[in-house]
Amino acid sequence: MSRIAILGGGSWGTGLSVVLAHSRRKHEIRIWVRETSIAQSMQESRENATYLPGIPIPACVQASNDLCEVLRDAQIVVGVVPSAYARAIYVKAVPYLSPDTAMVSATKGLEPATHLRMSEVITQVFALNFIPRIGVLSGPSFALEAARGDPTAVVLASEDRALAAFLQEEFAGPTFRLYTNEDVLGVELAGAMKNVIAIAAGACQGLGLGANSLAALITRGLSEMARLTVAMGGKPETLSGLAGLGDLVLTCHGSLSRNRHVGFELGRGRALPEILGKMSMVAEGVGTAEALLGLARERNIELPITEQVHSILQLGNSPQDAIRAIMERPLKRE
């Protein structure tokens, strides 16, 4: 029986605890929740009424606000903390972990200040103590659907093939299928970039635009994702798989997508602070657009959709003006 610690008690952290509780292997699962009141409520009601209401939490899952208690003797640690706060939590976690601990990042974003991927953040934080064994979990996976048992397929990426195979066996369940991949960079970048494209997709829908516009946006968005990923050393085939196209389609179309919701409300004319103020969970794409543009500038790569999303989020440009700017770009070959 493996002891699994999940850092982050939002919808995906809670959803993963339910999914892993029903995997083929038996686990002892502890989930760290930032808010003490939510952790206590989860223990008493066996439900995360704040972030994943209506989904029963199995008895093998214990919730706590005590990081030491959650991480004690953990063999696998799954990080589901928003990218802006991940480093601080990993710094606190270091004293409780060992070189044998398997680290799994399930956060789809870049650290805003440094533009680093989450696996890079983990490596930096742990480097003074030991070199961590890291896997990355990504792909099309709304927490609610995965937790209620809808068939879900995701990617487990690691440069360590043995670790990837181990985690694949530990996490797989009757409705949760994992494919391994060695392209950690490509999987992480795809997971971060698709959130920004989803904001653009939501804005198109909020403006009342139809299927033509959305299809063009997703297709050109995928091209944009591949351009930066390949320039940074990722594999182009990663973008045509679950972590790329699969997650992009889900996030741009799905009604449960937080990033699509932000874009949709922007398209309807609402201000960003008002939209974010009414959301209980983080939309990673809001903080990721600027980081992606920083990476693109370093490599002289054009990301026109990301650039326009950034102009809406940070410069106050209207979605209508952003679409016009994209459509009026110089004509070129596909």
C-alpha positions in Angstrom: 0.0 0.0 0.0 1.5 3.4 -1.0 1.1 6.5 1.0 0.2 9.4 -1.2 0.2 13.1 -0.2 -1.7 15.6 -2.3 -0.8 19.2 -1.8 -3.8 21.4 -2.7 -7.5 21.0 -1.7 -9.1 22.7 -4.7 -11.3 20.9 -7.2 -8.5 19.0 -9.0 -6.6 18.1 -5.8 -9.9 16.8 -4.3 -10.8 15.1 -7.6 -7.5 13.3 -7.8 -7.9 12.1 -4.2 -11.1 10.4 -5.2 -9.7 9.1 -8.5 -6.6 7.6 -6.7 -8.8 6.1 -4.0 -10.5 4.0 -6.7 -7.3 3.0 -8.5 -6.3 -0.6 -9.0 -3.7 -0.3 -6.1 -4.8 0.4 -2.6 -3.6 3.6 -1.2 -3.5 5.7 2.0 -4.2 9.2 0.8 -3.8 12.4 2.7 -4.7 15.8 1.2 -3.3 19.1 2.5 -5.9 21.9 2.4 -4.8 25.5 3.0 -8.0 26.5 4.8 -8.4 24.8 8.1 -12.2 25.1 8.0 -12.4 23.3 4.7 -10.1 20.5 5.9 -12.3 20.0 9.0 -15.5 20.1 6.9 -14.1 17.5 4.5 -13.3 15.2 7.4 -16.7 15.6 8.9 -19.0 15.6 5.9 -16.7 13.5 3.6 -17.3 16.1 0.8 -15.5 19.3 -0.4 -18.6 21.4 -0.5 -16.5 24.5 -1.5 -14.6 23.2 -4.5 -16.1 19.9 -5.5 -19.7 19.6 -4.1 -21.7 16.5 -4.5 -18.7 14.1 -4.8 -18.2 11.7 -1.8 -14.7 11.5 -0.5 -13.7 7.9 0.2 -12.7 6.7 3.7 -9.0 6.2 2.7 -8.7 9.9 2.1 -7.8 12.1 5.1 -7.8 15.9 4.8 -5.7 18.2 7.0 -4.2 21.7 7.3 -1.1 20.2 8.9 1.6 19.9 6.2 3.9 17.7 8.4 1.1 15.3 9.1 0.1 15.1 5.4 3.7 14.5 4.2 4.8 12.1 7.0 6.2 8.9 5.4 4.7 9.9 2.0 6.1 7.8 -0.9 4.3 9.9 -3.6 3.6 13.6 -3.4 1.2 15.2 -5.9 1.4 19.0 -6.2 -1.8 20.6 -7.2 -1.1 24.1 -5.9 -1.6 27.1 -8.2 1.6 28.0 -10.0 2.0 31.4 -8.3 2.1 29.8 -4.8 3.7 26.4 -5.6 7.3 27.4 -4.7 6.3 28.6 -1.2 4.6 25.3 -0.5 7.4 23.2 -1.9 9.9 25.1 0.3 7.9 24.2 3.4 7.6 20.6 2.2 11.4 19.9 1.7 12.2 19.0 5.3 9.6 16.2 5.4 10.7 14.5 2.2 13.5 12.2 1.1 15.3 11.3 -2.2 13.1 8.3 -2.5 9.9 10.4 -2.6 8.3 10.5 -6.1 7.2 14.0 -6.9 4.3 14.5 -9.3 3.3 18.0 -10.5 -0.4 18.3 -11.6 -0.3 22.1 -11.9 -0.8 23.5 -15.4 0.9 26.9 -15.3 4.2 28.7 -15.2 5.7 30.6 -12.2 4.8 34.2 -13.0 8.0 35.8 -11.7 10.5 33.4 -13.2 8.6 31.9 -16.2 9.8 28.5 -14.9 7.8 25.3 -15.4 6.7 23.5 -12.3 9.2 20.7 -12.6 11.9 23.3 -12.8 10.6 25.0 -9.7 10.6 21.7 -7.8 14.1 20.9 -8.9 15.3 24.4 -7.8 13.7 24.1 -4.4 14.9 20.6 -3.7 18.4 20.9 -5.2 20.2 21.9 -2.0 18.9 18.7 -0.3 18.7 16.1 -3.1 17.8 15.7 -6.8 14.0 15.0 -6.8 12.4 12.3 -8.9 9.7 14.1 -10.9 6.7 13.2 -13.0 4.2 15.5 -14.6 0.4 14.7 -14.8 -1.5 16.5 -17.5 -4.2 16.1 -20.2 -7.9 16.6 -20.6 -9.3 16.1 -17.1 -12.1 18.2 -15.5 -12.0 17.3 -11.8 -15.8 16.8 -11.5 -16.0 14.4 -14.5 -12.9 12.4 -13.4 -14.1 12.1 -9.8 -17.6 11.0 -10.7 -16.1 8.2 -12.8 -16.3 9.4 -16.4 -13.7 7.7 -18.5 -10.6 9.9 -18.5 -7.3 9.6 -20.3 -4.2 11.6 -19.2 -0.4 11.8 -19.7 2.2 11.0 -17.1 5.5 12.5 -18.3 8.9 11.8 -16.8 12.4 11.6 -18.1 12.8 8.6 -15.7 11.1 5.7 -17.5 11.1 3.5 -14.4 9.4 6.3 -12.4 6.8 6.9 -15.1 6.0 3.2 -15.3 5.7 3.0 -11.5 3.3 6.0 -11.3 1.3 4.7 -14.2 0.6 1.5 -12.3 -0.1 3.2 -9.1 -2.5 5.8 -10.5 -4.4 3.7 -13.1 -8.0 2.8 -12.4 -11.1 1.4 -14.1 -12.0 4.9 -15.4 -8.6 6.6 -15.3 -6.1 5.7 -18.0 -2.5 7.0 -18.1 -0.1 7.2 -21.1 3.6 7.7 -20.3 5.7 10.3 -22.2 9.3 11.4 -21.8 8.7 14.9 -23.1 8.3 16.7 -19.8 9.0 20.1 -21.3 6.4 19.7 -24.1 3.7 18.3 -21.7 4.2 21.2 -19.2 4.3 23.9 -21.9 1.1 22.5 -23.5 -0.7 22.5 -20.2 0.2 26.1 -19.6 -0.4 27.5 -23.1 -3.8 25.9 -23.6 -5.2 27.9 -20.7 -4.3 31.2 -22.5 -5.9 30.0 -25.8 -9.0 29.0 -23.8 -9.4 32.6 -22.6 -9.4 33.7 -26.2 -11.9 31.0 -27.1 -14.2 32.1 -24.3 -14.0 35.7 -25.4 -15.1 34.7 -28.9 -18.1 32.9 -27.5 -18.9 35.8 -25.2 -18.9 38.1 -28.2 -21.4 35.7 -29.9 -19.1 34.5 -32.6 -19.8 31.1 -34.1 -18.2 27.8 -34.9 -16.0 29.2 -37.7 -14.2 31.5 -35.4 -13.8 28.9 -32.6 -12.4 26.3 -35.0 -9.9 28.8 -36.5 -8.8 29.9 -33.0 -8.2 26.4 -31.7 -6.3 25.4 -34.9 -4.1 28.5 -34.9 -3.7 28.3 -31.1 -2.4 24.7 -31.4 0.1 26.0 -34.0 1.2 28.7 -31.6 1.6 26.2 -28.8 3.7 23.9 -31.1 5.9 26.8 -32.3 7.1 27.8 -28.8 7.3 24.2 -27.6 9.6 23.1 -30.4 11.7 26.2 -30.2 12.3 25.3 -26.5 13.2 21.7 -27.3 9.9 19.9 -26.9 8.6 17.3 -29.3 6.0 18.4 -31.9 4.1 15.1 -31.5 3.4 15.9 -27.9 1.1 18.7 -29.2 -1.0 16.3 -31.2 -1.6 14.1 -28.1 -3.7 14.3 -24.9 -1.5 17.0 -23.3 -1.8 19.2 -26.3 -4.7 18.9 -28.6 -6.8 16.9 -26.2 -6.5 19.4 -23.3 -6.9 22.4 -25.7 -10.2 21.1 -27.1 -11.5 20.4 -23.6 -10.5 23.7 -22.2 -11.8 25.7 -25.1 -15.2 24.0 -25.4 -16.0 22.7 -21.9 -18.4 24.5 -19.7 -16.4 23.6 -16.6 -13.3 25.4 -17.9 -12.3 28.3 -15.6 -10.2 29.9 -18.3 -12.9 29.7 -20.8 -15.3 31.3 -18.3 -12.9 34.2 -17.8 -12.7 34.8 -21.5 -16.5 34.4 -21.9 -17.2 37.1 -19.3 -14.6 39.4 -20.8 -16.3 39.0 -24.2 -19.6 40.0 -22.6 -18.0 43.2 -21.4 -17.3 42.5 -17.7 -14.0 43.8 -16.1 -11.3 41.3 -15.2 -11.2 42.3 -11.4 -15.0 41.8 -11.2 -14.7 38.3 -12.9 -11.9 37.1 -10.7 -13.5 38.5 -7.6 -16.4 36.2 -8.0 -14.4 33.0 -8.7 -13.4 30.7 -5.9 -10.7 28.9 -8.0 -7.7 30.1 -9.9 -7.8 30.5 -13.7 -4.1 29.8 -14.5 -4.2 31.4 -17.9 -4.6 34.9 -16.4 -1.1 34.8 -14.9 0.5 32.7 -17.6 0.1 34.9 -20.7 2.8 37.3 -19.7 5.2 34.5 -18.7 4.7 32.9 -22.1 5.4 36.1 -23.9 8.6 36.4 -22.0 9.7 33.0 -23.1 8.8 33.8 -26.7 10.7 37.1 -26.7 13.8 35.2 -25.6 13.6 33.0 -28.7 12.2 35.5 -31.1 8.9 33.6 -31.5 5.6 35.2 -32.4 2.6 34.3 -30.3 -0.2 36.5 -31.8 -3.1 35.0 -29.9 -1.2 35.0 -26.6 -0.2 38.6 -27.2 -3.7 39.7 -27.7 -5.0 37.8 -24.7 -2.3 39.6 -22.7 -3.4 42.9 -24.1 -6.9 42.2 -22.9 -5.9 41.0 -19.4 -3.1 43.5 -18.7 -3.6 46.5 -21.0 -7.4 46.8 -20.9 -7.8 46.3 -24.7 -11.3 45.1 -25.7 -11.8 41.6 -27.1 -13.2 43.2 -30.3 -10.0 45.1 -30.8 -7.9 42.0 -30.1 -9.7 40.0 -32.7 -9.4 42.8 -35.2 -5.6 43.0 -34.6 -5.3 39.2 -35.3 -7.4 39.3 -38.4 -5.4 42.3 -39.8 -2.0 40.7 -39.4 -0.1 40.4 -42.7 -1.3 37.5 -44.9 0.9 34.5 -45.0 1.2 30.8 -45.8 -0.2 28.3 -43.3 
